[in-house]
Amino acid sequence: MNQPRVIALGFFDGVHLGHGQLLTRCRQEADRLGCRAAALTFDSHPDSLVSGKAVPLLSAPQDRVRLMEELYGIQEVLPIHFDRHMRDMPWEFFLQSVLVEEYHAAALICGHDFRFGARGEGTAARLLEACAKLGIGCAVVPEYRLEGITVSSTYIRTLVAQGEIERANEFLGHPYTLSDRVSHGKKLGSTLGFPTVNLRLKENVLSPAKGVYATKVILENGETHPAVTNVGTRPTVDDGNQLTIEGFILDFQGDLYGQKIQMEFYKYLREERKFPSFAALTAEV
């Protein structure tokens, strides 16, 4: 598509409130110029290739896309494969050949600490200067803080990993969400009288801390249902070590196997623990 775009630049893991500042500015500028509001993101975190260690992510790529579109009106998400060639590309070449020539950037929006190109030599200041020479717009969005803390994916990952879901949601600006097609478990829900959904974590997506959470399940047709979700190894059911994410839906009857659902996390209820019997577990749910 050759239509000019205003492009927000970043990885946007979690699509938190800080990202929201960029994305909102992007949509406003796109509306002003009569362009498409777009966001550029990579299919894997650049730090994973640079450091050689996988970065646990707050959101899978498809969830990033959905959040940017639903929450901030982004019309198009431009996913780029991040590999050694991309890592070693000079920032000037990326700007000219990818952003301007390939994606027809009319303006660019980035954060104050944005870096790109080989060795991170492309900075927000250099991008501003280069865009002025090219005759395209550029805006640098300042740091966004909440309760005196910089809103960042790194900080929110720490909160999620510790089970501090309510605080993580404050910094995200939306519920922490996992999505998947429902897979078959051990049919425990039928035994207990509650339909269950079993989710598998996408590759490199961060798991909340082990425990039991108040959640909400959103079905393909848009229906929402409250649920209680166990993240852990299900000690009452078996003694294995495999991590499971199993939601007990409280007001639904039917089989959801194969449906793509979203599970929103709202509150950490308690630690995962082993119950003496299924009856005791049922009473707790």
Long-range contacts (C-beta under 8 A, 24 or more apart in sequence): 1-36, 1-76, 2-104, 3-35, 3-36, 3-104, 4-33, 4-35, 4-36, 4-104, 4-105, 4-106, 5-30, 5-35, 5-36, 5-37, 5-38, 5-76, 5-103, 5-104, 5-105, 5-106, 6-30, 6-33, 6-35, 6-36, 6-37, 6-38, 6-105, 6-106, 6-107, 6-108, 6-109, 6-137, 7-38, 7-39, 7-40, 7-78, 7-99, 7-103, 7-105, 7-107, 7-108, 7-109, 8-37, 8-38, 8-39, 8-40, 8-74, 8-108, 8-109, 8-110, 9-39, 9-40, 9-108, 9-109, 9-110, 9-114, 9-116, 10-39, 10-40, 10-41, 10-110, 10-111, 10-114, 11-41, 11-42, 11-45, 11-46, 11-153, 12-39, 12-41, 12-64, 12-68, 13-45, 13-57, 13-58, 13-59, 13-64, 13-153, 14-57, 14-58, 14-59, 14-64, 14-153, 14-156, 14-157, 14-172, 15-59, 15-64, 15-67, 15-68, 15-71, 15-72, 15-172, 15-174, 16-58, 16-151, 16-152, 16-153, 16-156, 16-171, 16-172, 16-173, 17-144, 17-146, 17-151, 17-171, 17-172, 17-173, 18-111, 18-143, 18-144, 18-150, 18-151, 18-152, 20-71, 20-72, 20-173, 21-141, 21-144, 22-109, 22-110, 22-111, 22-141, 23-68, 23-71, 23-72, 23-73, 23-74, 24-72, 25-109, 25-139, 25-141, 26-72, 26-74, 26-109, 27-72, 27-73, 27-74, 29-107, 29-109, 29-137, 29-139, 30-75, 30-107, 33-106, 33-107, 33-137, 35-106, 35-107, 36-75, 36-76, 37-73, 37-74, 37-75, 37-76, 38-74, 38-75, 38-76, 38-77, 38-78, 38-103, 39-68, 39-74, 39-76, 39-77, 39-78, 40-77, 40-78, 40-80, 40-99, 40-103, 41-77, 41-78, 41-79, 41-80, 42-79, 42-80, 42-81, 42-82, 42-86, 43-79, 43-80, 43-81, 43-82, 44-82, 44-204, 45-82, 45-204, 46-82, 46-87, 48-204, 49-82, 49-83, 49-84, 49-87, 50-87, 54-204, 55-204, 56-157, 56-161, 56-204, 56-205, 56-206, 57-204, 57-205, 57-206, 58-153, 58-156, 58-157, 58-160, 58-172, 58-176, 58-205, 58-206, 59-177, 59-205, 60-179, 60-202, 60-205, 62-179, 63-177, 63-178, 63-179, 67-174, 67-177, 71-173, 71-174, 78-103, 87-118, 88-118, 89-117, 89-118, 90-117, 90-118, 90-121, 91-116, 91-117, 91-118, 91-121, 91-122, 91-126, 91-127, 92-117, 92-122, 92-130, 93-117, 94-122, 95-122, 95-127, 95-130, 95-131, 95-134, 96-134, 100-134, 100-136, 105-136, 106-136, 106-137, 107-131, 107-136, 107-137, 107-138, 107-139, 108-136, 108-137, 108-138, 108-139, 109-138, 109-139, 109-141, 110-138, 110-139, 110-140, 110-141, 111-140, 111-141, 111-143, 112-140, 112-141, 112-142, 112-143, 113-143, 114-140, 146-170, 146-171, 157-206, 160-206, 160-208, 160-209, 161-206, 161-207, 161-208, 161-209, 162-209, 163-208, 163-209, 163-210, 163-211, 163-268, 164-268, 165-208, 165-213, 165-265, 165-266, 165-267, 165-268, 166-266, 166-267, 166-268, 169-265, 169-266, 175-216, 175-264, 175-265, 175-266, 176-208, 176-264, 176-265, 177-262, 177-263, 177-264, 177-265, 178-205, 178-245, 178-262, 178-263, 178-265, 179-260, 179-261, 179-262, 179-263, 180-260, 180-261, 181-258, 181-259, 181-260, 181-261, 182-256, 182-257, 182-258, 182-259, 182-260, 182-261, 183-257, 184-257, 185-244, 185-246, 186-237, 186-238, 188-234, 188-237, 188-246, 189-246, 189-248, 189-249, 191-278, 192-248, 192-278, 192-281, 192-282, 192-285, 193-282, 194-248, 194-249, 194-250, 194-285, 195-248, 195-249, 195-252, 195-253, 195-254, 195-255, 195-256, 196-246, 196-247, 196-248, 196-249, 197-227, 197-246, 197-247, 197-249, 197-256, 197-261, 197-263, 198-244, 198-245, 198-246, 198-247, 199-245, 199-246, 199-247, 199-261, 199-263, 200-245, 201-243, 201-245, 207-231, 207-243, 207-245, 208-265, 208-268, 209-268, 210-243, 210-271, 210-272, 211-268, 211-269, 211-270, 211-271, 211-272, 212-268, 212-269, 212-270, 212-271, 212-272, 213-265, 213-266, 213-267, 213-268, 213-269, 214-265, 214-266, 214-267, 214-269, 215-247, 215-263, 215-264, 215-265, 215-266, 216-263, 216-264, 216-266, 217-247, 217-249, 217-252, 217-261, 217-262, 217-263, 217-264, 218-261, 218-262, 218-263, 218-264, 219-256, 219-259, 219-261, 220-259, 220-260, 220-261, 225-249, 225-250, 225-251, 225-252, 226-250, 226-251, 227-263, 228-269, 228-285, 229-263, 229-265, 230-272, 231-272, 232-272, 233-272, 234-272, 235-272, 235-273, 235-274, 236-274, 236-275, 236-278, 236-281, 248-285
